[in-house]
Amino acid sequence: MRIMVDVAKELLGMFLADARLTMATLVLVAIVAGLVVAFRVEPLLGGGVLLLGCLAILVEAAVREARRRRAL
């Protein structure tokens, strides 16, 4: 049982380590869900937007971290 608690803490720590990345991803998912449900956008197109959005968020986070490390 202890290992389950440790795994849960580690997963939570991963998501909370970069709050900006987490929030951007959650906002993107909410926007895409809204597009698909409210505006009847094709799910495949929504998936494409989600993929490209996640890649853009990931690149931005990597660039931000690289700049932060270079400044140190």
PDB file with one MODEL, atoms N, CA, C and O in Angstrom:
MODEL        1
ATOM      1  N   MET A   1       0.824  -1.193   0.000  1.00  0.00           N
ATOM      2  CA  MET A   1       0.000   0.000   0.000  1.00  0.00           C
ATOM      3  C   MET A   1       0.867   1.255   0.000  1.00  0.00           C
ATOM      4  O   MET A   1       0.498   2.277  -0.577  1.00  0.00           O
ATOM      5  N   ARG A   2       2.007   1.165   0.645  1.00  0.00           N
ATOM      6  CA  ARG A   2       2.908   2.319   0.721  1.00  0.00           C
ATOM      7  C   ARG A   2       3.391   2.740  -0.671  1.00  0.00           C
ATOM      8  O   ARG A   2       3.568   3.929  -0.939  1.00  0.00           O
ATOM      9  N   ILE A   3       3.602   1.762  -1.548  1.00  0.00           N
ATOM     10  CA  ILE A   3       4.085   2.084  -2.885  1.00  0.00           C
ATOM     11  C   ILE A   3       3.037   2.867  -3.675  1.00  0.00           C
ATOM     12  O   ILE A   3       3.384   3.726  -4.485  1.00  0.00           O
ATOM     13  N   MET A   4       1.763   2.572  -3.441  1.00  0.00           N
ATOM     14  CA  MET A   4       0.691   3.306  -4.122  1.00  0.00           C
ATOM     15  C   MET A   4       0.690   4.777  -3.704  1.00  0.00           C
ATOM     16  O   MET A   4       0.482   5.663  -4.532  1.00  0.00           O
ATOM     17  N   VAL A   5       0.920   5.027  -2.430  1.00  0.00           N
ATOM     18  CA  VAL A   5       0.976   6.396  -1.926  1.00  0.00           C
ATOM     19  C   VAL A   5       2.185   7.116  -2.513  1.00  0.00           C
ATOM     20  O   VAL A   5       2.089   8.280  -2.903  1.00  0.00           O
ATOM     21  N   ASP A   6       3.307   6.436  -2.575  1.00  0.00           N
ATOM     22  CA  ASP A   6       4.516   7.044  -3.143  1.00  0.00           C
ATOM     23  C   ASP A   6       4.334   7.369  -4.622  1.00  0.00           C
ATOM     24  O   ASP A   6       4.755   8.431  -5.080  1.00  0.00           O
ATOM     25  N   VAL A   7       3.712   6.465  -5.366  1.00  0.00           N
ATOM     26  CA  VAL A   7       3.457   6.698  -6.793  1.00  0.00           C
ATOM     27  C   VAL A   7       2.505   7.877  -6.971  1.00  0.00           C
ATOM     28  O   VAL A   7       2.719   8.722  -7.840  1.00  0.00           O
ATOM     29  N   ALA A   8       1.459   7.937  -6.156  1.00  0.00           N
ATOM     30  CA  ALA A   8       0.507   9.044  -6.242  1.00  0.00           C
ATOM     31  C   ALA A   8       1.190  10.381  -5.936  1.00  0.00           C
ATOM     32  O   ALA A   8       0.937  11.373  -6.619  1.00  0.00           O
ATOM     33  N   LYS A   9       2.042  10.413  -4.928  1.00  0.00           N
ATOM     34  CA  LYS A   9       2.767  11.646  -4.592  1.00  0.00           C
ATOM     35  C   LYS A   9       3.693  12.061  -5.732  1.00  0.00           C
ATOM     36  O   LYS A   9       3.796  13.245  -6.054  1.00  0.00           O
ATOM     37  N   GLU A  10       4.362  11.094  -6.335  1.00  0.00           N
ATOM     38  CA  GLU A  10       5.281  11.389  -7.438  1.00  0.00           C
ATOM     39  C   GLU A  10       4.526  11.937  -8.648  1.00  0.00           C
ATOM     40  O   GLU A  10       4.977  12.894  -9.278  1.00  0.00           O
ATOM     41  N   LEU A  11       3.392  11.344  -8.974  1.00  0.00           N
ATOM     42  CA  LEU A  11       2.589  11.831 -10.095  1.00  0.00           C
ATOM     43  C   LEU A  11       2.063  13.235  -9.828  1.00  0.00           C
ATOM     44  O   LEU A  11       2.103  14.092 -10.711  1.00  0.00           O
ATOM     45  N   LEU A  12       1.583  13.471  -8.644  1.00  0.00           N
ATOM     46  CA  LEU A  12       1.105  14.801  -8.294  1.00  0.00           C
ATOM     47  C   LEU A  12       2.236  15.820  -8.356  1.00  0.00           C
ATOM     48  O   LEU A  12       2.045  16.942  -8.826  1.00  0.00           O
ATOM     49  N   GLY A  13       3.405  15.429  -7.884  1.00  0.00           N
ATOM     50  CA  GLY A  13       4.559  16.316  -7.938  1.00  0.00           C
ATOM     51  C   GLY A  13       4.960  16.667  -9.355  1.00  0.00           C
ATOM     52  O   GLY A  13       5.382  17.792  -9.625  1.00  0.00           O
ATOM     53  N   MET A  14       4.829  15.703 -10.271  1.00  0.00           N
ATOM     54  CA  MET A  14       5.159  15.970 -11.674  1.00  0.00           C
ATOM     55  C   MET A  14       4.235  17.036 -12.256  1.00  0.00           C
ATOM     56  O   MET A  14       4.685  17.919 -12.987  1.00  0.00           O
ATOM     57  N   PHE A  15       2.942  16.956 -11.934  1.00  0.00           N
ATOM     58  CA  PHE A  15       1.997  17.915 -12.479  1.00  0.00           C
ATOM     59  C   PHE A  15       2.120  19.280 -11.822  1.00  0.00           C
ATOM     60  O   PHE A  15       1.856  20.298 -12.461  1.00  0.00           O
ATOM     61  N   LEU A  16       2.512  19.317 -10.576  1.00  0.00           N
ATOM     62  CA  LEU A  16       2.617  20.585  -9.877  1.00  0.00           C
ATOM     63  C   LEU A  16       3.986  21.244 -10.047  1.00  0.00           C
ATOM     64  O   LEU A  16       4.154  22.411  -9.693  1.00  0.00           O
ATOM     65  N   ALA A  17       4.956  20.520 -10.578  1.00  0.00           N
ATOM     66  CA  ALA A  17       6.303  21.059 -10.733  1.00  0.00           C
ATOM     67  C   ALA A  17       6.315  22.253 -11.685  1.00  0.00           C
ATOM     68  O   ALA A  17       7.021  23.231 -11.440  1.00  0.00           O
ATOM     69  N   ASP A  18       5.548  22.184 -12.755  1.00  0.00           N
ATOM     70  CA  ASP A  18       5.480  23.289 -13.708  1.00  0.00           C
ATOM     71  C   ASP A  18       4.008  23.663 -13.876  1.00  0.00           C
ATOM     72  O   ASP A  18       3.329  23.182 -14.783  1.00  0.00           O
ATOM     73  N   ALA A  19       3.542  24.510 -13.003  1.00  0.00           N
ATOM     74  CA  ALA A  19       2.126  24.876 -12.991  1.00  0.00           C
ATOM     75  C   ALA A  19       1.709  25.555 -14.290  1.00  0.00           C
ATOM     76  O   ALA A  19       0.579  25.386 -14.748  1.00  0.00           O
ATOM     77  N   ARG A  20       2.610  26.315 -14.879  1.00  0.00           N
ATOM     78  CA  ARG A  20       2.297  27.001 -16.130  1.00  0.00           C
ATOM     79  C   ARG A  20       2.016  26.000 -17.253  1.00  0.00           C
ATOM     80  O   ARG A  20       1.070  26.167 -18.023  1.00  0.00           O
ATOM     81  N   LEU A  21       2.838  24.970 -17.336  1.00  0.00           N
ATOM     82  CA  LEU A  21       2.663  23.923 -18.341  1.00  0.00           C
ATOM     83  C   LEU A  21       1.355  23.178 -18.107  1.00  0.00           C
ATOM     84  O   LEU A  21       0.612  22.909 -19.050  1.00  0.00           O
ATOM     85  N   THR A  22       1.080  22.849 -16.866  1.00  0.00           N
ATOM     86  CA  THR A  22      -0.150  22.139 -16.520  1.00  0.00           C
ATOM     87  C   THR A  22      -1.382  22.967 -16.860  1.00  0.00           C
ATOM     88  O   THR A  22      -2.328  22.452 -17.456  1.00  0.00           O
ATOM     89  N   MET A  23      -1.381  24.234 -16.491  1.00  0.00           N
ATOM     90  CA  MET A  23      -2.540  25.085 -16.758  1.00  0.00           C
ATOM     91  C   MET A  23      -2.748  25.294 -18.254  1.00  0.00           C
ATOM     92  O   MET A  23      -3.883  25.278 -18.730  1.00  0.00           O
ATOM     93  N   ALA A  24      -1.674  25.487 -18.990  1.00  0.00           N
ATOM     94  CA  ALA A  24      -1.795  25.678 -20.437  1.00  0.00           C
ATOM     95  C   ALA A  24      -2.396  24.436 -21.090  1.00  0.00           C
ATOM     96  O   ALA A  24      -3.240  24.547 -21.979  1.00  0.00           O
ATOM     97  N   THR A  25      -1.969  23.271 -20.657  1.00  0.00           N
ATOM     98  CA  THR A  25      -2.505  22.034 -21.214  1.00  0.00           C
ATOM     99  C   THR A  25      -3.973  21.861 -20.864  1.00  0.00           C
ATOM    100  O   THR A  25      -4.771  21.473 -21.718  1.00  0.00           O
ATOM    101  N   LEU A  26      -4.341  22.143 -19.622  1.00  0.00           N
ATOM    102  CA  LEU A  26      -5.743  22.034 -19.227  1.00  0.00           C
ATOM    103  C   LEU A  26      -6.625  23.022 -19.981  1.00  0.00           C
ATOM    104  O   LEU A  26      -7.743  22.684 -20.370  1.00  0.00           O
ATOM    105  N   VAL A  27      -6.136  24.224 -20.187  1.00  0.00           N
ATOM    106  CA  VAL A  27      -6.899  25.221 -20.947  1.00  0.00           C
ATOM    107  C   VAL A  27      -7.057  24.766 -22.392  1.00  0.00           C
ATOM    108  O   VAL A  27      -8.137  24.900 -22.969  1.00  0.00           O
ATOM    109  N   LEU A  28      -6.005  24.235 -22.975  1.00  0.00           N
ATOM    110  CA  LEU A  28      -6.073  23.742 -24.352  1.00  0.00           C
ATOM    111  C   LEU A  28      -7.101  22.620 -24.480  1.00  0.00           C
ATOM    112  O   LEU A  28      -7.904  22.619 -25.412  1.00  0.00           O
ATOM    113  N   VAL A  29      -7.079  21.681 -23.560  1.00  0.00           N
ATOM    114  CA  VAL A  29      -8.041  20.568 -23.592  1.00  0.00           C
ATOM    115  C   VAL A  29      -9.468  21.108 -23.464  1.00  0.00           C
ATOM    116  O   VAL A  29     -10.366  20.639 -24.163  1.00  0.00           O
ATOM    117  N   ALA A  30      -9.685  22.077 -22.590  1.00  0.00           N
ATOM    118  CA  ALA A  30     -11.017  22.662 -22.417  1.00  0.00           C
ATOM    119  C   ALA A  30     -11.473  23.374 -23.691  1.00  0.00           C
ATOM    120  O   ALA A  30     -12.634  23.259 -24.085  1.00  0.00           O
ATOM    121  N   ILE A  31     -10.579  24.097 -24.325  1.00  0.00           N
ATOM    122  CA  ILE A  31     -10.921  24.802 -25.568  1.00  0.00           C
ATOM    123  C   ILE A  31     -11.286  23.812 -26.665  1.00  0.00           C
ATOM    124  O   ILE A  31     -12.297  23.983 -27.346  1.00  0.00           O
ATOM    125  N   VAL A  32     -10.472  22.781 -26.838  1.00  0.00           N
ATOM    126  CA  VAL A  32     -10.745  21.788 -27.871  1.00  0.00           C
ATOM    127  C   VAL A  32     -12.048  21.051 -27.575  1.00  0.00           C
ATOM    128  O   VAL A  32     -12.831  20.793 -28.490  1.00  0.00           O
ATOM    129  N   ALA A  33     -12.289  20.712 -26.324  1.00  0.00           N
ATOM    130  CA  ALA A  33     -13.551  20.050 -25.964  1.00  0.00           C
ATOM    131  C   ALA A  33     -14.731  20.962 -26.282  1.00  0.00           C
ATOM    132  O   ALA A  33     -15.750  20.507 -26.800  1.00  0.00           O
ATOM    133  N   GLY A  34     -14.592  22.231 -25.974  1.00  0.00           N
ATOM    134  CA  GLY A  34     -15.649  23.184 -26.299  1.00  0.00           C
ATOM    135  C   GLY A  34     -15.898  23.296 -27.788  1.00  0.00           C
ATOM    136  O   GLY A  34     -17.046  23.382 -28.224  1.00  0.00           O
ATOM    137  N   LEU A  35     -14.829  23.295 -28.573  1.00  0.00           N
ATOM    138  CA  LEU A  35     -14.975  23.346 -30.029  1.00  0.00           C
ATOM    139  C   LEU A  35     -15.714  22.123 -30.558  1.00  0.00           C
ATOM    140  O   LEU A  35     -16.612  22.234 -31.392  1.00  0.00           O
ATOM    141  N   VAL A  36     -15.322  20.964 -30.063  1.00  0.00           N
ATOM    142  CA  VAL A  36     -15.917  19.725 -30.558  1.00  0.00           C
ATOM    143  C   VAL A  36     -17.379  19.617 -30.143  1.00  0.00           C
ATOM    144  O   VAL A  36     -18.221  19.217 -30.947  1.00  0.00           O
ATOM    145  N   VAL A  37     -17.690  19.969 -28.900  1.00  0.00           N
ATOM    146  CA  VAL A  37     -19.052  19.802 -28.398  1.00  0.00           C
ATOM    147  C   VAL A  37     -19.965  20.950 -28.849  1.00  0.00           C
ATOM    148  O   VAL A  37     -21.037  20.710 -29.404  1.00  0.00           O
ATOM    149  N   ALA A  38     -19.542  22.183 -28.613  1.00  0.00           N
ATOM    150  CA  ALA A  38     -20.423  23.324 -28.857  1.00  0.00           C
ATOM    151  C   ALA A  38     -20.525  23.696 -30.337  1.00  0.00           C
ATOM    152  O   ALA A  38     -21.607  24.026 -30.821  1.00  0.00           O
ATOM    153  N   PHE A  39     -19.420  23.643 -31.041  1.00  0.00           N
ATOM    154  CA  PHE A  39     -19.414  24.085 -32.432  1.00  0.00           C
ATOM    155  C   PHE A  39     -19.415  22.933 -33.424  1.00  0.00           C
ATOM    156  O   PHE A  39     -19.295  23.141 -34.632  1.00  0.00           O
ATOM    157  N   ARG A  40     -19.550  21.729 -32.913  1.00  0.00           N
ATOM    158  CA  ARG A  40     -19.639  20.527 -33.747  1.00  0.00           C
ATOM    159  C   ARG A  40     -18.469  20.385 -34.720  1.00  0.00           C
ATOM    160  O   ARG A  40     -18.642  19.980 -35.870  1.00  0.00           O
ATOM    161  N   VAL A  41     -17.282  20.724 -34.236  1.00  0.00           N
ATOM    162  CA  VAL A  41     -16.068  20.531 -35.032  1.00  0.00           C
ATOM    163  C   VAL A  41     -15.790  19.028 -35.094  1.00  0.00           C
ATOM    164  O   VAL A  41     -16.002  18.309 -34.117  1.00  0.00           O
ATOM    165  N   GLU A  42     -15.320  18.567 -36.238  1.00  0.00           N
ATOM    166  CA  GLU A  42     -14.997  17.152 -36.396  1.00  0.00           C
ATOM    167  C   GLU A  42     -13.989  16.726 -35.329  1.00  0.00           C
ATOM    168  O   GLU A  42     -13.009  17.433 -35.093  1.00  0.00           O
ATOM    169  N   PRO A  43     -14.213  15.586 -34.685  1.00  0.00           N
ATOM    170  CA  PRO A  43     -13.278  15.120 -33.657  1.00  0.00           C
ATOM    171  C   PRO A  43     -11.849  14.939 -34.174  1.00  0.00           C
ATOM    172  O   PRO A  43     -10.893  15.172 -33.435  1.00  0.00           O
ATOM    173  N   LEU A  44     -11.697  14.531 -35.421  1.00  0.00           N
ATOM    174  CA  LEU A  44     -10.356  14.381 -35.980  1.00  0.00           C
ATOM    175  C   LEU A  44      -9.653  15.733 -36.073  1.00  0.00           C
ATOM    176  O   LEU A  44      -8.460  15.833 -35.785  1.00  0.00           O
ATOM    177  N   LEU A  45     -10.371  16.752 -36.464  1.00  0.00           N
ATOM    178  CA  LEU A  45      -9.802  18.103 -36.501  1.00  0.00           C
ATOM    179  C   LEU A  45      -9.476  18.577 -35.089  1.00  0.00           C
ATOM    180  O   LEU A  45      -8.437  19.196 -34.861  1.00  0.00           O
ATOM    181  N   GLY A  46     -10.367  18.286 -34.141  1.00  0.00           N
ATOM    182  CA  GLY A  46     -10.104  18.627 -32.744  1.00  0.00           C
ATOM    183  C   GLY A  46      -8.858  17.931 -32.229  1.00  0.00           C
ATOM    184  O   GLY A  46      -8.067  18.524 -31.495  1.00  0.00           O
ATOM    185  N   GLY A  47      -8.680  16.669 -32.614  1.00  0.00           N
ATOM    186  CA  GLY A  47      -7.479  15.936 -32.218  1.00  0.00           C
ATOM    187  C   GLY A  47      -6.227  16.563 -32.805  1.00  0.00           C
ATOM    188  O   GLY A  47      -5.190  16.625 -32.144  1.00  0.00           O
ATOM    189  N   GLY A  48      -6.320  17.028 -34.043  1.00  0.00           N
ATOM    190  CA  GLY A  48      -5.185  17.704 -34.670  1.00  0.00           C
ATOM    191  C   GLY A  48      -4.831  18.993 -33.957  1.00  0.00           C
ATOM    192  O   GLY A  48      -3.658  19.294 -33.738  1.00  0.00           O
ATOM    193  N   VAL A  49      -5.857  19.754 -33.596  1.00  0.00           N
ATOM    194  CA  VAL A  49      -5.631  20.999 -32.851  1.00  0.00           C
ATOM    195  C   VAL A  49      -5.006  20.685 -31.498  1.00  0.00           C
ATOM    196  O   VAL A  49      -4.102  21.386 -31.041  1.00  0.00           O
ATOM    197  N   LEU A  50      -5.495  19.627 -30.866  1.00  0.00           N
ATOM    198  CA  LEU A  50      -4.946  19.219 -29.577  1.00  0.00           C
ATOM    199  C   LEU A  50      -3.479  18.808 -29.709  1.00  0.00           C
ATOM    200  O   LEU A  50      -2.653  19.189 -28.879  1.00  0.00           O
ATOM    201  N   LEU A  51      -3.155  18.042 -30.735  1.00  0.00           N
ATOM    202  CA  LEU A  51      -1.773  17.616 -30.966  1.00  0.00           C
ATOM    203  C   LEU A  51      -0.861  18.814 -31.204  1.00  0.00           C
ATOM    204  O   LEU A  51       0.182  18.942 -30.563  1.00  0.00           O
ATOM    205  N   LEU A  52      -1.252  19.683 -32.119  1.00  0.00           N
ATOM    206  CA  LEU A  52      -0.411  20.841 -32.422  1.00  0.00           C
ATOM    207  C   LEU A  52      -0.299  21.786 -31.225  1.00  0.00           C
ATOM    208  O   LEU A  52       0.766  22.348 -30.968  1.00  0.00           O
ATOM    209  N   GLY A  53      -1.393  21.953 -30.503  1.00  0.00           N
ATOM    210  CA  GLY A  53      -1.366  22.806 -29.321  1.00  0.00           C
ATOM    211  C   GLY A  53      -0.450  22.259 -28.244  1.00  0.00           C
ATOM    212  O   GLY A  53       0.313  23.005 -27.631  1.00  0.00           O
ATOM    213  N   CYS A  54      -0.526  20.941 -28.011  1.00  0.00           N
ATOM    214  CA  CYS A  54       0.355  20.329 -27.004  1.00  0.00           C
ATOM    215  C   CYS A  54       1.815  20.444 -27.410  1.00  0.00           C
ATOM    216  O   CYS A  54       2.678  20.702 -26.571  1.00  0.00           O
ATOM    217  N   LEU A  55       2.094  20.254 -28.695  1.00  0.00           N
ATOM    218  CA  LEU A  55       3.477  20.407 -29.157  1.00  0.00           C
ATOM    219  C   LEU A  55       3.963  21.840 -28.972  1.00  0.00           C
ATOM    220  O   LEU A  55       5.103  22.061 -28.563  1.00  0.00           O
ATOM    221  N   ALA A  56       3.110  22.810 -29.269  1.00  0.00           N
ATOM    222  CA  ALA A  56       3.488  24.217 -29.091  1.00  0.00           C
ATOM    223  C   ALA A  56       3.735  24.534 -27.613  1.00  0.00           C
ATOM    224  O   ALA A  56       4.684  25.240 -27.274  1.00  0.00           O
ATOM    225  N   ILE A  57       2.886  24.014 -26.751  1.00  0.00           N
ATOM    226  CA  ILE A  57       3.062  24.227 -25.308  1.00  0.00           C
ATOM    227  C   ILE A  57       4.364  23.599 -24.838  1.00  0.00           C
ATOM    228  O   ILE A  57       5.096  24.196 -24.049  1.00  0.00           O
ATOM    229  N   LEU A  58       4.654  22.401 -25.319  1.00  0.00           N
ATOM    230  CA  LEU A  58       5.884  21.712 -24.929  1.00  0.00           C
ATOM    231  C   LEU A  58       7.123  22.463 -25.398  1.00  0.00           C
ATOM    232  O   LEU A  58       8.085  22.602 -24.642  1.00  0.00           O
ATOM    233  N   VAL A  59       7.109  22.945 -26.630  1.00  0.00           N
ATOM    234  CA  VAL A  59       8.257  23.708 -27.150  1.00  0.00           C
ATOM    235  C   VAL A  59       8.448  24.983 -26.343  1.00  0.00           C
ATOM    236  O   VAL A  59       9.574  25.337 -25.994  1.00  0.00           O
ATOM    237  N   GLU A  60       7.345  25.678 -26.043  1.00  0.00           N
ATOM    238  CA  GLU A  60       7.445  26.909 -25.259  1.00  0.00           C
ATOM    239  C   GLU A  60       8.032  26.631 -23.886  1.00  0.00           C
ATOM    240  O   GLU A  60       8.866  27.399 -23.408  1.00  0.00           O
ATOM    241  N   ALA A  61       7.615  25.554 -23.245  1.00  0.00           N
ATOM    242  CA  ALA A  61       8.125  25.215 -21.918  1.00  0.00           C
ATOM    243  C   ALA A  61       9.611  24.856 -21.983  1.00  0.00           C
ATOM    244  O   ALA A  61      10.375  25.223 -21.090  1.00  0.00           O
ATOM    245  N   ALA A  62      10.020  24.148 -23.024  1.00  0.00           N
ATOM    246  CA  ALA A  62      11.431  23.783 -23.165  1.00  0.00           C
ATOM    247  C   ALA A  62      12.296  25.019 -23.416  1.00  0.00           C
ATOM    248  O   ALA A  62      13.384  25.143 -22.852  1.00  0.00           O
ATOM    249  N   VAL A  63      11.816  25.923 -24.255  1.00  0.00           N
ATOM    250  CA  VAL A  63      12.564  27.154 -24.533  1.00  0.00           C
ATOM    251  C   VAL A  63      12.670  28.003 -23.268  1.00  0.00           C
ATOM    252  O   VAL A  63      13.730  28.552 -22.968  1.00  0.00           O
ATOM    253  N   ARG A  64      11.569  28.105 -22.533  1.00  0.00           N
ATOM    254  CA  ARG A  64      11.571  28.880 -21.282  1.00  0.00           C
ATOM    255  C   ARG A  64      12.566  28.302 -20.280  1.00  0.00           C
ATOM    256  O   ARG A  64      13.299  29.047 -19.630  1.00  0.00           O
ATOM    257  N   GLU A  65      12.591  26.986 -20.154  1.00  0.00           N
ATOM    258  CA  GLU A  65      13.522  26.340 -19.221  1.00  0.00           C
ATOM    259  C   GLU A  65      14.971  26.515 -19.673  1.00  0.00           C
ATOM    260  O   GLU A  65      15.858  26.726 -18.845  1.00  0.00           O
ATOM    261  N   ALA A  66      15.216  26.428 -20.985  1.00  0.00           N
ATOM    262  CA  ALA A  66      16.573  26.624 -21.501  1.00  0.00           C
ATOM    263  C   ALA A  66      17.065  28.045 -21.221  1.00  0.00           C
ATOM    264  O   ALA A  66      18.220  28.246 -20.847  1.00  0.00           O
ATOM    265  N   ARG A  67      16.189  29.016 -21.403  1.00  0.00           N
ATOM    266  CA  ARG A  67      16.561  30.411 -21.121  1.00  0.00           C
ATOM    267  C   ARG A  67      16.837  30.602 -19.636  1.00  0.00           C
ATOM    268  O   ARG A  67      17.770  31.307 -19.254  1.00  0.00           O
ATOM    269  N   ARG A  68      16.016  29.967 -18.804  1.00  0.00           N
ATOM    270  CA  ARG A  68      16.218  30.090 -17.358  1.00  0.00           C
ATOM    271  C   ARG A  68      17.548  29.489 -16.945  1.00  0.00           C
ATOM    272  O   ARG A  68      18.257  30.065 -16.120  1.00  0.00           O
ATOM    273  N   ARG A  69      17.894  28.345 -17.502  1.00  0.00           N
ATOM    274  CA  ARG A  69      19.157  27.708 -17.146  1.00  0.00           C
ATOM    275  C   ARG A  69      20.360  28.471 -17.689  1.00  0.00           C
ATOM    276  O   ARG A  69      21.415  28.498 -17.054  1.00  0.00           O
ATOM    277  N   ARG A  70      20.212  29.085 -18.849  1.00  0.00           N
ATOM    278  CA  ARG A  70      21.310  29.852 -19.417  1.00  0.00           C
ATOM    279  C   ARG A  70      21.574  31.105 -18.588  1.00  0.00           C
ATOM    280  O   ARG A  70      22.712  31.566 -18.501  1.00  0.00           O
ATOM    281  N   ALA A  71      20.527  31.653 -17.980  1.00  0.00           N
ATOM    282  CA  ALA A  71      20.667  32.874 -17.177  1.00  0.00           C
ATOM    283  C   ALA A  71      21.386  32.604 -15.861  1.00  0.00           C
ATOM    284  O   ALA A  71      21.919  33.526 -15.244  1.00  0.00           O
ATOM    285  N   LEU A  72      21.405  31.345 -15.429  1.00  0.00           N
ATOM    286  CA  LEU A  72      22.063  31.023 -14.143  1.00  0.00           C
ATOM    287  C   LEU A  72      23.534  30.952 -14.253  1.00  0.00           C
ATOM    288  O   LEU A  72      24.215  30.692 -13.261  1.00  0.00           O
TER     289      LEU A  72
ENDMDL
END
